[in-house]
């Protein structure tokens, strides 16, 4: 599903949604592809996705402070490793 969302200015992001829908449906006129890229190109890049197996079930029977403590511990560990390895972490969700 593609949902429209409000950006910081409160305007609908319908032009990007429309471009994406057109591209996915193969009906794009190519105008969206001719725009400046949103990001720079980094040839030596690694993308890492991580998941905590069983987290939803585990967290549903824990107190919020226990969930927070676990997540803070995991995220802090990743931050320390990233700093020690001199890598740039884009986002933790």
Phi, psi and omega in degrees: 000140174248122180244145176281145178227157177277137174269185185301330182276357179088359180274149178290144178270038187294329180294320178289321178297317179297316178299317181294316178299317179297316180298314181293329179274356180076017181252011182292141177274000179090353183296325179292330182282343181271358180280159179298137179299152179280345183222162175279163178265127176238112186289328180253081184229142174239135176249129181239130173244133180229149180222145175264107182300130178078010185298317183299313179296316181298312185290336182289344179244019179242159174287149180306324180294327177292319179296314180300316181299316178299310182297319179298321178295314180296311182296319179297321178297315177299318180298317180295318179296315179300317180294316180296326182271357180057048177247157180261120178265123183281309186201146171241124180241000000 
